[in-house]
Amino acid sequence: MKTRGFIITFITSVVVAIIAVFAYSKLVKPEVRIVNADSQQKMVYANLPQDANHNELDFTYAAERSVHAVVHVKTKSMRSYGYDYGYNPLFEWFFGERPGRDIQPEPQMGYGSGVIISSDGYIVTNNHVIDRSDEIEVVLNDKRSFTAQVIGTDKSTDLALLKVDMKDLPTIPFGDSDELKLGQWVLAIGNPYNLTSTVTAGIISAKARKINIYSARDAVEAFIQTDAAVNPGNSGGALVNTRGELVGINTAIASATGSYVGNSFAVPVSIVKKVVADLMEFGTVQRAILGVEIQDVTQELAKEKKIDKLQGVYVAGITENGAARQAGIKDGDIILSINNVPVNSAAELQEQISRYRPNDKVNVLVRRDNNDKVYHVTLRNMSGTTGVVKKGETVSAIGASFEDITAEDKRELGIKNGVRVAAISAGKLRDAGVKQGFIITLINNKPVTGVDEIKNFLSRAKGGVYIEGIYPDGTIAYYAFGL
């Protein structure tokens, strides 16, 4: 009986369970999701977001369009040695080289980058890449190599223009650096550590950045700051937008180690275009001067000067007989805009003025005593005139061209007079060891104050010539040669 009861109970339980499962399957239909282990899931990288139009960002077009127009710049210079203190080089000139001074100059190699901007061989690079070089070699991305000629340089913006004798070269078209937005993607292309044709990506971190890298009074610093990786060797290379257009020339990094740590700086193409145009046409930059000493309007300055808004650029001084004074601008004025372009820092003001030439007219919006007024200013050159500044005249007999130095040069170097060697080619000066940039202060112990004096002296000189001078880094040197 017990066994029969157990069997009946078991069968009843099974039947009830089957009925329950059948009823649940009919009344409740749970959602079933099947995920295959090999399913392709869409991935979005943290450093490559979609653009505003929800398209996946792609750098390949910009890189392919630009990389072939970025060149490797190789320089060679011979290290020059100054004479010992107390030693008179005239002894060597008249009596021959004294024992123990048979020191041969050593070649110094340098490397950087450049950007081809025209199919007939014009190349932009940094002045510091080729400064004081005796030989410049340009290597293309396809490994072809050419000797480059220096068309002109501009220390105020650290730019230089080179030329190679070649046609049908790949180029990078100019973009518009004014249109750049913070956070916009850009590519840096160059040759860091001689790793040729290297492309890195980053965003625009800041615009019109002043980093006080140049000491010259007329220096123009309005850098584009990016976080694209830039290292030694990138100098002179291209900063391009995602359309493959040139928006800047990579120039410097901010680093305690000398290598990239997150901040790099490029000269905006708005400045590059003006400098290149001047160097092509005149051989030297036609730099317009407003004739003011300026300061950023900070909270401390606003409190001191009782300025109601932290806006514009403060005029701390006016140059005598300068363009600003002639137009009616005064000490204590606040410059708000140049030709309707707002300026809120000294760097922004410098960038705007750097686009113009002497004798160009600009409208300057000025605030004085809480009243705004537009002043019509005719810009001038460094000499205080509106004329074209000519490139240093060449004295063919010694293979060099010369240019007058500024008052700022004299103050920085602690000299009273001098004439700079603007360019040098094969001739007496190069054979004697003189390098580009050397400032001649004395010729045969007579002070040199202008280019015309050098021409007049050399036209009359016979026999030996002894010159004394100084390099921009403060090195004093003496040279002697025969005519």
Sequence and secondary structure as in RCSB ss.txt:
>XXXX:A:sequence
MKTRGFIITFITSVVVAIIAVFAYSKLVKPEVRIVNADSQQKMVYANLPQDANHNELDFTYAAERSVHAVVHVKT
KSMRSYGYDYGYNPLFEWFFGERPGRDIQPEPQMGYGSGVIISSDGYIVTNNHVIDRSDEIEVVLNDKRSFTAQV
IGTDKSTDLALLKVDMKDLPTIPFGDSDELKLGQWVLAIGNPYNLTSTVTAGIISAKARKINIYSARDAVEAFIQ
TDAAVNPGNSGGALVNTRGELVGINTAIASATGSYVGNSFAVPVSIVKKVVADLMEFGTVQRAILGVEIQDVTQE
LAKEKKIDKLQGVYVAGITENGAARQAGIKDGDIILSINNVPVNSAAELQEQISRYRPNDKVNVLVRRDNNDKVY
HVTLRNMSGTTGVVKKGETVSAIGASFEDITAEDKRELGIKNGVRVAAISAGKLRDAGVKQGFIITLINNKPVTG
VDEIKNFLSRAKGGVYIEGIYPDGTIAYYAFGL
>XXXX:A:secstr
 HHHHHHHHHHHHHHHHHHHHHHHHHH         TT       TTS   TTS     HHHHHHHGGGEEEEEE
EEE      TT  HHHHHHH   TT      EEEEEEEEEE STTSEEEEEHHHHTT SEEEEE TTS EEE EE
EEEETTTTEEEEE S SS     B  GGG  TT EEEEEE GGG  SEEEEEEEEEEEE      STT    EEE
E S   TT TT EEEETTS EEEEEEEE  SSSS SS EEEEEHHHHHHHHHHHHHHSS    B  EEEEE  HH
HHHHHT SSS SEEEEEE TT HHHHHT  TT EEEEETTEE  SHHHHHHHHTT  TT EEEEEEEETTEEEEE
EEE B TTSSSS      EETTTTEEEEE  HHHHHHHT S  EEEEEE SSHHHHHT  TT EEEEETTEE  S
HHHHHHHHHH  SEEEEEEE TTS EEEEEEE 
